[in-house]
Amino acid sequence: MNGPTVLTSPPMLTALLTVLSGTIVFIMGQVVVEFLIKPYLEVRKAVADICYVLHYWAPEICNPQSAGTDADEKEAVARLRNVAAAYYSKTVQLPCYWIFRMFRRVPSRMNALEAYRCLNYLSAAMRQSTKDYQCIHDRYERAHRILGIAMLTDRTS
């Protein structure tokens, strides 16, 4: 019996190679999802959280005559610091950052750090008794611009 065995016969070998290559493709796809796509989506979610906080707490952040209470201001400060730290930590842990940067899906590392600093400045400025509202507004706009968040304006286009 020098003929092909059951495992080396052409139909079995084809089936074995098909299963093996399918398994390899599946594993590679899962690696890409877990190590590239999910971390990127976490960064985008952090930007969405920043967008929400900046727009929801805009009166407390930018308005000198805000009608908010001290509790509102403390909550706004805490939320702003929280989302800023979450955003920066997620950009630092994003693997293959250069790939996302090459396709302009994330800001540069320096701009990510600058956005974090702007948000921290805003939270610190809210706790000060005398506030430089022009500087606060400039940092507010800069954070929006770096993160690609649309500014809410009173004007209609």
N, CA, C and O atoms as a GROMACS GRO file, in nm:
protein
  628
    1MET      N    1   0.082  -0.119   0.000
    1MET     CA    2   0.000   0.000   0.000
    1MET      C    3   0.086   0.125   0.000
    1MET      O    4   0.109   0.186   0.105
    2ASN      N    5   0.132   0.162  -0.112
    2ASN     CA    6   0.212   0.283  -0.126
    2ASN      C    7   0.128   0.402  -0.169
    2ASN      O    8   0.185   0.509  -0.194
    3GLY      N    9   0.000   0.390  -0.178
    3GLY     CA   10  -0.088   0.496  -0.223
    3GLY      C   11  -0.107   0.602  -0.114
    3GLY      O   12  -0.053   0.589  -0.004
    4PRO      N   13  -0.184   0.708  -0.144
    4PRO     CA   14  -0.206   0.813  -0.045
    4PRO      C   15  -0.286   0.761   0.073
    4PRO      O   16  -0.379   0.683   0.058
    5THR      N   17  -0.247   0.807   0.192
    5THR     CA   18  -0.321   0.773   0.312
    5THR      C   19  -0.441   0.866   0.324
    5THR      O   20  -0.461   0.957   0.243
    6VAL      N   21  -0.520   0.841   0.426
    6VAL     CA   22  -0.642   0.920   0.441
    6VAL      C   23  -0.609   1.067   0.465
    6VAL      O   24  -0.678   1.154   0.412
    7LEU      N   25  -0.506   1.096   0.544
    7LEU     CA   26  -0.473   1.236   0.576
    7LEU      C   27  -0.399   1.307   0.464
    7LEU      O   28  -0.404   1.430   0.456
    8THR      N   29  -0.333   1.235   0.379
    8THR     CA   30  -0.258   1.302   0.272
    8THR      C   31  -0.328   1.295   0.138
    8THR      O   32  -0.272   1.338   0.037
    9SER      N   33  -0.446   1.243   0.134
    9SER     CA   34  -0.520   1.242   0.008
    9SER      C   35  -0.557   1.385  -0.028
    9SER      O   36  -0.582   1.466   0.062
   10PRO      N   37  -0.560   1.419  -0.156
   10PRO     CA   38  -0.586   1.557  -0.197
   10PRO      C   39  -0.713   1.619  -0.136
   10PRO      O   40  -0.706   1.734  -0.093
   11PRO      N   41  -0.827   1.552  -0.130
   11PRO     CA   42  -0.943   1.617  -0.068
   11PRO      C   43  -0.924   1.646   0.080
   11PRO      O   44  -0.966   1.752   0.127
   12MET      N   45  -0.862   1.556   0.155
   12MET     CA   46  -0.840   1.578   0.298
   12MET      C   47  -0.736   1.687   0.321
   12MET      O   48  -0.751   1.769   0.412
   13LEU      N   49  -0.633   1.688   0.240
   13LEU     CA   50  -0.530   1.790   0.253
   13LEU      C   51  -0.588   1.928   0.223
   13LEU      O   52  -0.555   2.025   0.291
   14THR      N   53  -0.672   1.937   0.123
   14THR     CA   54  -0.738   2.064   0.089
   14THR      C   55  -0.827   2.110   0.204
   14THR      O   56  -0.826   2.228   0.240
   15ALA      N   57  -0.901   2.020   0.261
   15ALA     CA   58  -0.988   2.055   0.374
   15ALA      C   59  -0.906   2.099   0.494
   15ALA      O   60  -0.940   2.197   0.560
   16LEU      N   61  -0.798   2.029   0.522
   16LEU     CA   62  -0.712   2.064   0.634
   16LEU      C   63  -0.650   2.202   0.616
   16LEU      O   64  -0.646   2.282   0.709
   17LEU      N   65  -0.601   2.230   0.496
   17LEU     CA   66  -0.542   2.361   0.467
   17LEU      C   67  -0.647   2.472   0.474
   17LEU      O   68  -0.618   2.583   0.518
   18THR      N   69  -0.768   2.444   0.430
   18THR     CA   70  -0.876   2.542   0.436
   18THR      C   71  -0.910   2.576   0.581
   18THR      O   72  -0.926   2.693   0.615
   19VAL      N   73  -0.921   2.476   0.665
   19VAL     CA   74  -0.951   2.499   0.807
   19VAL      C   75  -0.837   2.574   0.874
   19VAL      O   76  -0.860   2.668   0.950
   20LEU      N   77  -0.715   2.534   0.845
   20LEU     CA   78  -0.598   2.599   0.905
   20LEU      C   79  -0.587   2.745   0.861
   20LEU      O   80  -0.564   2.833   0.945
   21SER      N   81  -0.602   2.772   0.732
   21SER     CA   82  -0.593   2.911   0.685
   21SER      C   83  -0.710   2.994   0.738
   21SER      O   84  -0.691   3.112   0.770
   22GLY      N   85  -0.828   2.937   0.748
   22GLY     CA   86  -0.941   3.010   0.805
   22GLY      C   87  -0.917   3.045   0.950
   22GLY      O   88  -0.952   3.155   0.994
   23THR      N   89  -0.859   2.954   1.026
   23THR     CA   90  -0.827   2.980   1.166
   23THR      C   91  -0.724   3.091   1.179
   23THR      O   92  -0.737   3.179   1.264
   24ILE      N   93  -0.622   3.088   1.095
   24ILE     CA   94  -0.518   3.191   1.098
   24ILE      C   95  -0.578   3.328   1.064
   24ILE      O   96  -0.547   3.426   1.131
   25VAL      N   97  -0.661   3.335   0.963
   25VAL     CA   98  -0.724   3.463   0.925
   25VAL      C   99  -0.813   3.513   1.038
   25VAL      O  100  -0.813   3.633   1.068
   26PHE      N  101  -0.889   3.425   1.102
   26PHE     CA  102  -0.974   3.464   1.214
   26PHE      C  103  -0.892   3.520   1.330
   26PHE      O  104  -0.926   3.623   1.386
   27ILE      N  105  -0.783   3.451   1.364
   27ILE     CA  106  -0.698   3.496   1.474
   27ILE      C  107  -0.636   3.631   1.442
   27ILE      O  108  -0.631   3.719   1.528
   28MET      N  109  -0.588   3.649   1.319
   28MET     CA  110  -0.529   3.778   1.281
   28MET      C  111  -0.634   3.890   1.286
   28MET      O  112  -0.604   4.001   1.328
   29GLY      N  113  -0.755   3.860   1.244
   29GLY     CA  114  -0.862   3.959   1.252
   29GLY      C  115  -0.892   3.998   1.395
   29GLY      O  116  -0.914   4.115   1.424
   30GLN      N  117  -0.893   3.901   1.485
   30GLN     CA  118  -0.918   3.930   1.626
   30GLN      C  119  -0.806   4.013   1.686
   30GLN      O  120  -0.831   4.100   1.770
   31VAL      N  121  -0.682   3.987   1.646
   31VAL     CA  122  -0.568   4.066   1.693
   31VAL      C  123  -0.585   4.212   1.649
   31VAL      O  124  -0.564   4.303   1.728
   32VAL      N  125  -0.621   4.232   1.523
   32VAL     CA  126  -0.640   4.369   1.472
   32VAL      C  127  -0.753   4.438   1.548
   32VAL      O  128  -0.740   4.555   1.585
   33VAL      N  129  -0.863   4.368   1.571
   33VAL     CA  130  -0.976   4.428   1.642
   33VAL      C  131  -0.937   4.464   1.785
   33VAL      O  132  -0.963   4.576   1.831
   34GLU      N  133  -0.874   4.370   1.856
   34GLU     CA  134  -0.842   4.392   1.997
   34GLU      C  135  -0.731   4.494   2.019
   34GLU      O  136  -0.738   4.572   2.114
   35PHE      N  137  -0.630   4.496   1.933
   35PHE     CA  138  -0.515   4.580   1.958
   35PHE      C  139  -0.511   4.710   1.879
   35PHE      O  140  -0.429   4.797   1.908
   36LEU      N  141  -0.597   4.726   1.779
   36LEU     CA  142  -0.598   4.850   1.703
   36LEU      C  143  -0.735   4.917   1.706
   36LEU      O  144  -0.746   5.034   1.744
   37ILE      N  145  -0.837   4.847   1.667
   37ILE     CA  146  -0.969   4.910   1.652
   37ILE      C  147  -1.031   4.947   1.786
   37ILE      O  148  -1.079   5.059   1.802
   38LYS      N  149  -1.032   4.854   1.882
   38LYS     CA  150  -1.092   4.886   2.012
   38LYS      C  151  -1.023   5.002   2.083
   38LYS      O  152  -1.092   5.090   2.134
   39PRO      N  153  -0.889   5.006   2.090
   39PRO     CA  154  -0.825   5.122   2.153
   39PRO      C  155  -0.856   5.254   2.080
   39PRO      O  156  -0.874   5.357   2.144
   40TYR      N  157  -0.863   5.249   1.947
   40TYR     CA  158  -0.897   5.370   1.872
   40TYR      C  159  -1.039   5.415   1.905
   40TYR      O  160  -1.064   5.535   1.923
   41LEU      N  161  -1.132   5.321   1.914
   41LEU     CA  162  -1.270   5.356   1.949
   41LEU      C  163  -1.280   5.412   2.091
   41LEU      O  164  -1.365   5.496   2.118
   42GLU      N  165  -1.193   5.365   2.181
   42GLU     CA  166  -1.190   5.421   2.316
   42GLU      C  167  -1.143   5.566   2.315
   42GLU      O  168  -1.194   5.649   2.390
   43VAL      N  169  -1.046   5.597   2.230
   43VAL     CA  170  -1.001   5.736   2.216
   43VAL      C  171  -1.115   5.822   2.163
   43VAL      O  172  -1.138   5.932   2.213
   44ARG      N  173  -1.185   5.773   2.062
   44ARG     CA  174  -1.298   5.849   2.006
   44ARG      C  175  -1.408   5.868   2.109
   44ARG      O  176  -1.472   5.973   2.114
   45LYS      N  177  -1.433   5.766   2.193
   45LYS     CA  178  -1.533   5.778   2.299
   45LYS      C  179  -1.489   5.883   2.401
   45LYS      O  180  -1.572   5.958   2.452
   46ALA      N  181  -1.360   5.888   2.430
   46ALA     CA  182  -1.308   5.989   2.523
   46ALA      C  183  -1.329   6.130   2.465
   46ALA      O  184  -1.363   6.222   2.538
   47VAL      N  185  -1.309   6.146   2.334
   47VAL     CA  186  -1.334   6.275   2.270
   47VAL      C  187  -1.483   6.310   2.278
   47VAL      O  188  -1.518   6.425   2.301
   48ALA      N  189  -1.569   6.210   2.259
   48ALA     CA  190  -1.713   6.234   2.270
   48ALA      C  191  -1.750   6.275   2.413
   48ALA      O  192  -1.835   6.362   2.431
   49ASP      N  193  -1.688   6.215   2.512
   49ASP     CA  194  -1.712   6.254   2.652
   49ASP      C  195  -1.668   6.398   2.677
   49ASP      O  196  -1.737   6.474   2.746
   50ILE      N  197  -1.554   6.435   2.620
   50ILE     CA  198  -1.506   6.574   2.634
   50ILE      C  199  -1.604   6.669   2.569
   50ILE      O  200  -1.637   6.774   2.624
   51CYS      N  201  -1.651   6.633   2.451
   51CYS     CA  202  -1.750   6.714   2.380
   51CYS      C  203  -1.873   6.736   2.466
   51CYS      O  204  -1.923   6.848   2.478
   52TYR      N  205  -1.922   6.629   2.526
   52TYR     CA  206  -2.040   6.640   2.611
   52TYR      C  207  -2.014   6.733   2.730
   52TYR      O  208  -2.094   6.822   2.759
   53VAL      N  209  -1.902   6.714   2.797
   53VAL     CA  210  -1.871   6.795   2.916
   53VAL      C  211  -1.853   6.941   2.877
   53VAL      O  212  -1.906   7.030   2.944
   54LEU      N  213  -1.780   6.967   2.768
   54LEU     CA  214  -1.758   7.107   2.728
   54LEU      C  215  -1.888   7.176   2.689
   54LEU      O  216  -1.906   7.295   2.718
   55HIS      N  217  -1.978   7.104   2.625
   55HIS     CA  218  -2.103   7.168   2.585
   55HIS      C  219  -2.204   7.175   2.700
   55HIS      O  220  -2.274   7.275   2.715
   56TYR      N  221  -2.212   7.070   2.780
   56TYR     CA  222  -2.308   7.069   2.891
   56TYR      C  223  -2.270   7.171   2.998
   56TYR      O  224  -2.356   7.241   3.052
   57TRP      N  225  -2.140   7.178   3.029
   57TRP     CA  226  -2.094   7.268   3.135
   57TRP      C  227  -2.041   7.400   3.080
   57TRP      O  228  -1.974   7.473   3.153
   58ALA      N  229  -2.068   7.434   2.957
   58ALA     CA  230  -2.019   7.558   2.897
   58ALA      C  231  -2.055   7.683   2.979
   58ALA      O  232  -1.970   7.770   2.995
   59PRO      N  233  -2.179   7.694   3.030
   59PRO     CA  234  -2.209   7.813   3.110
   59PRO      C  235  -2.119   7.828   3.233
   59PRO      O  236  -2.077   7.939   3.265
   60GLU      N  237  -2.090   7.718   3.300
   60GLU     CA  238  -2.004   7.725   3.418
   60GLU      C  239  -1.858   7.749   3.379
   60GLU      O  240  -1.783   7.810   3.455
   61ILE      N  241  -1.818   7.701   3.263
   61ILE     CA  242  -1.678   7.714   3.222
   61ILE      C  243  -1.649   7.854   3.169
   61ILE      O  244  -1.549   7.916   3.207
   62CYS      N  245  -1.735   7.906   3.082
   62CYS     CA  246  -1.702   8.027   3.006
   62CYS      C  247  -1.778   8.153   3.046
   62CYS      O  248  -1.735   8.263   3.011
   63ASN      N  249  -1.887   8.140   3.117
   63ASN     CA  250  -1.972   8.256   3.142
   63ASN      C  251  -1.941   8.321   3.276
   63ASN      O  252  -1.953   8.256   3.380
   64PRO      N  253  -1.901   8.448   3.276
   64PRO     CA  254  -1.870   8.516   3.402
   64PRO      C  255  -1.992   8.529   3.493
   64PRO      O  256  -1.977   8.529   3.615
   65GLN      N  257  -2.110   8.540   3.438
   65GLN     CA  258  -2.231   8.557   3.517
   65GLN      C  259  -2.312   8.428   3.522
   65GLN      O  260  -2.435   8.432   3.517
   66SER      N  261  -2.246   8.317   3.531
   66SER     CA  262  -2.315   8.189   3.532
   66SER      C  263  -2.405   8.179   3.654
   66SER      O  264  -2.368   8.219   3.764
   67ALA      N  265  -2.524   8.125   3.632
   67ALA     CA  266  -2.621   8.112   3.741
   67ALA      C  267  -2.602   7.981   3.818
   67ALA      O  268  -2.684   7.948   3.904
   68GLY      N  269  -2.498   7.908   3.787
   68GLY     CA  270  -2.474   7.779   3.852
   68GLY      C  271  -2.434   7.795   3.998
   68GLY      O  272  -2.383   7.900   4.038
   69THR      N  273  -2.456   7.692   4.075
   69THR     CA  274  -2.420   7.692   4.217
   69THR      C  275  -2.276   7.644   4.233
   69THR      O  276  -2.213   7.599   4.137
   70ASP      N  277  -2.226   7.654   4.356
   70ASP     CA  278  -2.092   7.602   4.384
   70ASP      C  279  -2.086   7.452   4.360
   70ASP      O  280  -1.984   7.400   4.314
   71ALA      N  281  -2.194   7.382   4.390
   71ALA     CA  282  -2.197   7.238   4.366
   71ALA      C  283  -2.186   7.208   4.217
   71ALA      O  284  -2.117   7.115   4.176
   72ASP      N  285  -2.256   7.288   4.136
   72ASP     CA  286  -2.246   7.270   3.990
   72ASP      C  287  -2.104   7.294   3.943
   72ASP      O  288  -2.051   7.219   3.860
   73GLU      N  289  -2.042   7.397   3.995
   73GLU     CA  290  -1.906   7.430   3.954
   73GLU      C  291  -1.809   7.318   3.996
   73GLU      O  292  -1.721   7.281   3.919
   74LYS      N  293  -1.825   7.267   4.117
   74LYS     CA  294  -1.737   7.158   4.163
   74LYS      C  295  -1.757   7.033   4.077
   74LYS      O  296  -1.661   6.963   4.045
   75GLU      N  297  -1.880   7.004   4.042
   75GLU     CA  298  -1.907   6.888   3.958
   75GLU      C  299  -1.847   6.908   3.818
   75GLU      O  300  -1.790   6.816   3.761
   76ALA      N  301  -1.860   7.030   3.765
   76ALA     CA  302  -1.803   7.059   3.634
   76ALA      C  303  -1.651   7.044   3.637
   76ALA      O  304  -1.592   6.988   3.544
   77VAL      N  305  -1.588   7.093   3.742
   77VAL     CA  306  -1.442   7.080   3.756
   77VAL      C  307  -1.402   6.933   3.760
   77VAL      O  308  -1.309   6.892   3.692
   78ALA      N  309  -1.474   6.855   3.840
   78ALA     CA  310  -1.441   6.712   3.854
   78ALA      C  311  -1.460   6.639   3.721
   78ALA      O  312  -1.375   6.559   3.682
   79ARG      N  313  -1.570   6.666   3.652
   79ARG     CA  314  -1.596   6.598   3.524
   79ARG      C  315  -1.492   6.638   3.419
   79ARG      O  316  -1.444   6.554   3.342
   80LEU      N  317  -1.457   6.767   3.417
   80LEU     CA  318  -1.359   6.815   3.319
   80LEU      C  319  -1.223   6.749   3.342
   80LEU      O  320  -1.159   6.705   3.247
   81ARG      N  321  -1.179   6.743   3.467
   81ARG     CA  322  -1.051   6.679   3.497
   81ARG      C  323  -1.056   6.530   3.465
   81ARG      O  324  -0.959   6.473   3.415
   82ASN      N  325  -1.168   6.467   3.493
   82ASN     CA  326  -1.185   6.324   3.469
   82ASN      C  327  -1.174   6.292   3.319
   82ASN      O  328  -1.100   6.202   3.280
   83VAL      N  329  -1.249   6.365   3.237
   83VAL     CA  330  -1.247   6.335   3.092
   83VAL      C  331  -1.113   6.373   3.030
   83VAL      O  332  -1.069   6.308   2.935
   84ALA      N  333  -1.047   6.477   3.082
   84ALA     CA  334  -0.916   6.515   3.030
   84ALA      C  335  -0.814   6.404   3.057
   84ALA      O  336  -0.737   6.366   2.969
   85ALA      N  337  -0.814   6.354   3.179
   85ALA     CA  338  -0.720   6.248   3.215
   85ALA      C  339  -0.750   6.119   3.137
   85ALA      O  340  -0.659   6.051   3.091
   86ALA      N  341  -0.877   6.087   3.122
   86ALA     CA  342  -0.915   5.966   3.048
   86ALA      C  343  -0.871   5.978   2.902
   86ALA      O  344  -0.819   5.882   2.845
   87TYR      N  345  -0.892   6.094   2.843
   87TYR     CA  346  -0.852   6.114   2.704
   87TYR      C  347  -0.702   6.097   2.686
   87TYR      O  348  -0.657   6.022   2.599
   88TYR      N  349  -0.625   6.164   2.769
   88TYR     CA  350  -0.480   6.159   2.751
   88TYR      C  351  -0.426   6.018   2.778
   88TYR      O  352  -0.337   5.972   2.707
   89SER      N  353  -0.479   5.951   2.877
   89SER     CA  354  -0.431   5.816   2.905
   89SER      C  355  -0.464   5.721   2.789
   89SER      O  356  -0.385   5.632   2.759
   90LYS      N  357  -0.578   5.740   2.725
   90LYS     CA  358  -0.614   5.654   2.612
   90LYS      C  359  -0.532   5.684   2.488
   90LYS      O  360  -0.505   5.594   2.409
   91THR      N  361  -0.491   5.810   2.471
   91THR     CA  362  -0.404   5.839   2.357
   91THR      C  363  -0.264   5.784   2.380
   91THR      O  364  -0.197   5.743   2.286
   92VAL      N  365  -0.220   5.783   2.505
   92VAL     CA  366  -0.087   5.730   2.536
   92VAL      C  367  -0.084   5.578   2.514
   92VAL      O  368   0.016   5.525   2.465
   93GLN      N  369  -0.191   5.510   2.548
   93GLN     CA  370  -0.192   5.364   2.535
   93GLN      C  371  -0.232   5.315   2.396
   93GLN      O  372  -0.230   5.194   2.372
   94LEU      N  373  -0.266   5.403   2.305
   94LEU     CA  374  -0.308   5.363   2.171
   94LEU      C  375  -0.189   5.303   2.095
   94LEU      O  376  -0.092   5.373   2.066
   95PRO      N  377  -0.196   5.173   2.062
   95PRO     CA  378  -0.084   5.112   1.989
   95PRO      C  379  -0.080   5.162   1.844
   95PRO      O  380  -0.184   5.199   1.788
   96CYS      N  381   0.036   5.162   1.787
   96CYS     CA  382   0.056   5.205   1.647
   96CYS      C  383  -0.006   5.343   1.624
   96CYS      O  384  -0.075   5.366   1.525
   97TYR      N  385   0.021   5.433   1.717
   97TYR     CA  386  -0.033   5.569   1.709
   97TYR      C  387   0.001   5.634   1.575
   97TYR      O  388  -0.079   5.707   1.518
   98TRP      N  389   0.120   5.605   1.526
   98TRP     CA  390   0.166   5.667   1.402
   98TRP      C  391   0.076   5.631   1.284
   98TRP      O  392   0.060   5.712   1.193
   99ILE      N  393   0.017   5.512   1.286
   99ILE     CA  394  -0.072   5.473   1.176
   99ILE      C  395  -0.197   5.562   1.177
   99ILE      O  396  -0.238   5.613   1.073
  100PHE      N  397  -0.257   5.579   1.295
  100PHE     CA  398  -0.376   5.663   1.307
  100PHE      C  399  -0.342   5.809   1.278
  100PHE      O  400  -0.423   5.883   1.221
  101ARG      N  401  -0.222   5.851   1.317
  101ARG     CA  402  -0.179   5.988   1.290
  101ARG      C  403  -0.158   6.009   1.140
  101ARG      O  404  -0.191   6.114   1.086
  102MET      N  405  -0.103   5.907   1.073
  102MET     CA  406  -0.076   5.917   0.930
  102MET      C  407  -0.207   5.941   0.853
  102MET      O  408  -0.210   6.016   0.756
  103PHE      N  409  -0.314   5.877   0.898
  103PHE     CA  410  -0.444   5.894   0.832
  103PHE      C  411  -0.527   6.007   0.896
  103PHE      O  412  -0.645   6.023   0.866
  104ARG      N  413  -0.463   6.085   0.984
  104ARG     CA  414  -0.526   6.201   1.049
  104ARG      C  415  -0.652   6.165   1.126
  104ARG      O  416  -0.750   6.239   1.126
  105ARG      N  417  -0.649   6.050   1.192
  105ARG     CA  418  -0.762   6.006   1.274
  105ARG      C  419  -0.747   6.052   1.417
  105ARG      O  420  -0.845   6.054   1.492
  106VAL      N  421  -0.625   6.088   1.457
  106VAL     CA  422  -0.598   6.139   1.592
  106VAL      C  423  -0.505   6.260   1.580
  106VAL      O  424  -0.430   6.271   1.482
  107PRO      N  425  -0.510   6.350   1.677
  107PRO     CA  426  -0.415   6.462   1.673
  107PRO      C  427  -0.274   6.413   1.702
  107PRO      O  428  -0.255   6.303   1.753
  108SER      N  429  -0.176   6.496   1.671
  108SER     CA  430  -0.038   6.460   1.703
  108SER      C  431  -0.024   6.444   1.854
  108SER      O  432  -0.108   6.491   1.930
  109ARG      N  433   0.081   6.378   1.896
  109ARG     CA  434   0.102   6.358   2.041
  109ARG      C  435   0.114   6.494   2.112
  109ARG      O  436   0.064   6.510   2.224
  110MET      N  437   0.180   6.588   2.048
  110MET     CA  438   0.194   6.722   2.110
  110MET      C  439   0.058   6.790   2.121
  110MET      O  440   0.029   6.853   2.222
  111ASN      N  441  -0.025   6.777   2.018
  111ASN     CA  442  -0.159   6.836   2.025
  111ASN      C  443  -0.247   6.765   2.126
  111ASN      O  444  -0.330   6.829   2.191
  112ALA      N  445  -0.231   6.633   2.140
  112ALA     CA  446  -0.307   6.560   2.241
  112ALA      C  447  -0.269   6.610   2.380
  112ALA      O  448  -0.355   6.629   2.466
  113LEU      N  449  -0.139   6.630   2.401
  113LEU     CA  450  -0.094   6.684   2.529
  113LEU      C  451  -0.144   6.827   2.549
  113LEU      O  452  -0.185   6.864   2.659
  114GLU      N  453  -0.143   6.906   2.444
  114GLU     CA  454  -0.193   7.044   2.453
  114GLU      C  455  -0.342   7.047   2.485
  114GLU      O  456  -0.387   7.130   2.564
  115ALA      N  457  -0.420   6.958   2.424
  115ALA     CA  458  -0.563   6.951   2.455
  115ALA      C  459  -0.583   6.914   2.602
  115ALA      O  460  -0.668   6.972   2.669
  116TYR      N  461  -0.505   6.818   2.650
  116TYR     CA  462  -0.512   6.780   2.792
  116TYR      C  463  -0.479   6.899   2.881
  116TYR      O  464  -0.547   6.923   2.980
  117ARG      N  465  -0.374   6.972   2.846
  117ARG     CA  466  -0.336   7.091   2.925
  117ARG      C  467  -0.445   7.198   2.922
  117ARG      O  468  -0.473   7.261   3.024
  118CYS      N  469  -0.506   7.219   2.806
  118CYS     CA  470  -0.615   7.318   2.796
  118CYS      C  471  -0.731   7.279   2.887
  118CYS      O  472  -0.786   7.363   2.958
  119LEU      N  473  -0.768   7.152   2.885
  119LEU     CA  474  -0.879   7.106   2.968
  119LEU      C  475  -0.844   7.116   3.116
  119LEU      O  476  -0.930   7.152   3.197
  120ASN      N  477  -0.721   7.084   3.152
  120ASN     CA  478  -0.680   7.099   3.292
  120ASN      C  479  -0.677   7.246   3.333
  120ASN      O  480  -0.714   7.280   3.446
  121TYR      N  481  -0.633   7.332   3.242
  121TYR     CA  482  -0.634   7.475   3.270
  121TYR      C  483  -0.776   7.523   3.296
  121TYR      O  484  -0.801   7.600   3.390
  122LEU      N  485  -0.870   7.478   3.213
  122LEU     CA  486  -1.009   7.519   3.231
  122LEU      C  487  -1.061   7.475   3.367
  122LEU      O  488  -1.129   7.552   3.435
  123SER      N  489  -1.030   7.352   3.407
  123SER     CA  490  -1.079   7.305   3.537
  123SER      C  491  -1.013   7.382   3.650
  123SER      O  492  -1.079   7.412   3.750
  124ALA      N  493  -0.885   7.414   3.637
  124ALA     CA  494  -0.818   7.491   3.742
  124ALA      C  495  -0.868   7.635   3.746
  124ALA      O  496  -0.884   7.692   3.854
  125ALA      N  497  -0.895   7.693   3.630
  125ALA     CA  498  -0.942   7.832   3.624
  125ALA      C  499  -1.080   7.847   3.685
  125ALA      O  500  -1.114   7.952   3.738
  126MET      N  501  -1.160   7.742   3.677
  126MET     CA  502  -1.296   7.749   3.734
  126MET      C  503  -1.293   7.761   3.886
  126MET      O  504  -1.387   7.813   3.945
  127ARG      N  505  -1.186   7.714   3.949
  127ARG     CA  506  -1.178   7.719   4.095
  127ARG      C  507  -1.120   7.850   4.146
  127ARG      O  508  -1.123   7.875   4.267
  128GLN      N  509  -1.067   7.932   4.057
  128GLN     CA  510  -1.007   8.058   4.100
  128GLN      C  511  -1.115   8.162   4.125
  128GLN      O  512  -1.218   8.165   4.058
  129SER      N  513  -1.090   8.249   4.224
  129SER     CA  514  -1.188   8.353   4.254
  129SER      C  515  -1.187   8.463   4.149
  129SER      O  516  -1.293   8.515   4.113
  130THR      N  517  -1.070   8.500   4.099
  130THR     CA  518  -1.062   8.598   3.990
  130THR      C  519  -1.027   8.521   3.864
  130THR      O  520  -0.928   8.448   3.860
  131LYS      N  521  -1.110   8.539   3.762
  131LYS     CA  522  -1.094   8.459   3.641
  131LYS      C  523  -1.059   8.546   3.522
  131LYS      O  524  -1.116   8.654   3.503
  132ASP      N  525  -0.966   8.499   3.442
  132ASP     CA  526  -0.929   8.564   3.318
  132ASP      C  527  -1.014   8.500   3.208
  132ASP      O  528  -0.975   8.399   3.149
  133TYR      N  529  -1.130   8.559   3.181
  133TYR     CA  530  -1.226   8.496   3.091
  133TYR      C  531  -1.179   8.492   2.946
  133TYR      O  532  -1.219   8.402   2.871
  134GLN      N  533  -1.095   8.586   2.906
  134GLN     CA  534  -1.043   8.580   2.769
  134GLN      C  535  -0.951   8.459   2.753
  134GLN      O  536  -0.958   8.388   2.652
  135CYS      N  537  -0.865   8.436   2.851
  135CYS     CA  538  -0.775   8.321   2.846
  135CYS      C  539  -0.856   8.190   2.855
  135CYS      O  540  -0.824   8.093   2.786
  136ILE      N  541  -0.958   8.188   2.938
  136ILE     CA  542  -1.044   8.069   2.949
  136ILE      C  543  -1.111   8.041   2.815
  136ILE      O  544  -1.113   7.927   2.768
  137HIS      N  545  -1.165   8.146   2.753
  137HIS     CA  546  -1.231   8.128   2.624
  137HIS      C  547  -1.132   8.081   2.517
  137HIS      O  548  -1.166   7.998   2.433
  138ASP      N  549  -1.010   8.135   2.519
  138ASP     CA  550  -0.908   8.093   2.423
  138ASP      C  551  -0.873   7.945   2.439
  138ASP      O  552  -0.861   7.872   2.340
  139ARG      N  553  -0.858   7.901   2.563
  139ARG     CA  554  -0.826   7.760   2.589
  139ARG      C  555  -0.945   7.670   2.551
  139ARG      O  556  -0.927   7.559   2.500
  140TYR      N  557  -1.064   7.719   2.577
  140TYR     CA  558  -1.187   7.646   2.543
  140TYR      C  559  -1.192   7.624   2.391
  140TYR      O  560  -1.218   7.514   2.344
  141GLU      N  561  -1.168   7.731   2.315
  141GLU     CA  562  -1.167   7.720   2.168
  141GLU      C  563  -1.053   7.632   2.118
  141GLU      O  564  -1.071   7.553   2.026
  142ARG      N  565  -0.936   7.644   2.181
  142ARG     CA  566  -0.821   7.564   2.137
  142ARG      C  567  -0.847   7.415   2.158
  142ARG      O  568  -0.815   7.334   2.071
  143ALA      N  569  -0.905   7.379   2.271
  143ALA     CA  570  -0.938   7.238   2.296
  143ALA      C  571  -1.036   7.187   2.191
  143ALA      O  572  -1.022   7.075   2.141
  144HIS      N  573  -1.135   7.268   2.158
  144HIS     CA  574  -1.230   7.230   2.053
  144HIS      C  575  -1.160   7.207   1.920
  144HIS      O  576  -1.184   7.108   1.851
  145ARG      N  577  -1.072   7.300   1.885
  145ARG     CA  578  -1.004   7.294   1.755
  145ARG      C  579  -0.913   7.171   1.747
  145ARG      O  580  -0.913   7.100   1.645
  146ILE      N  581  -0.836   7.145   1.851
  146ILE     CA  582  -0.743   7.031   1.850
  146ILE      C  583  -0.819   6.899   1.840
  146ILE      O  584  -0.779   6.809   1.765
  147LEU      N  585  -0.927   6.888   1.915
  147LEU     CA  586  -1.001   6.762   1.919
  147LEU      C  587  -1.102   6.747   1.805
  147LEU      O  588  -1.163   6.641   1.790
  148GLY      N  589  -1.119   6.852   1.727
  148GLY     CA  590  -1.213   6.844   1.614
  148GLY      C  591  -1.358   6.848   1.657
  148GLY      O  592  -1.444   6.787   1.593
  149ILE      N  593  -1.386   6.919   1.765
  149ILE     CA  594  -1.521   6.931   1.818
  149ILE      C  595  -1.580   7.062   1.767
  149ILE      O  596  -1.515   7.167   1.774
  150ALA      N  597  -1.700   7.058   1.716
  150ALA     CA  598  -1.766   7.178   1.666
  150ALA      C  599  -1.801   7.270   1.782
  150ALA      O  600  -1.846   7.224   1.887
  151MET      N  601  -1.778   7.399   1.762
  151MET     CA  602  -1.816   7.499   1.864
  151MET      C  603  -1.962   7.533   1.849
  151MET      O  604  -2.012   7.546   1.737
  152LEU      N  605  -2.031   7.546   1.959
  152LEU     CA  606  -2.169   7.593   1.956
  152LEU      C  607  -2.168   7.744   1.953
  152LEU      O  608  -2.108   7.808   2.040
  153THR      N  609  -2.234   7.803   1.856
  153THR     CA  610  -2.239   7.948   1.844
  153THR      C  611  -2.382   7.994   1.835
  153THR      O  612  -2.473   7.916   1.808
  154ASP      N  613  -2.400   8.123   1.857
  154ASP     CA  614  -2.534   8.181   1.848
  154ASP      C  615  -2.571   8.212   1.704
  154ASP      O  616  -2.689   8.231   1.672
  155ARG      N  617  -2.471   8.219   1.616
  155ARG     CA  618  -2.496   8.254   1.478
  155ARG      C  619  -2.544   8.134   1.398
  155ARG      O  620  -2.501   8.021   1.421
  156THR      N  621  -2.632   8.159   1.305
  156THR     CA  622  -2.674   8.054   1.213
  156THR      C  623  -2.616   8.084   1.077
  156THR      O  624  -2.613   8.199   1.034
  157SER      N  625  -2.572   7.982   1.010
  157SER     CA  626  -2.509   8.002   0.879
  157SER      C  627  -2.609   7.980   0.769
  157SER      O  628  -2.574   7.992   0.651
   0.00000   0.00000   0.00000
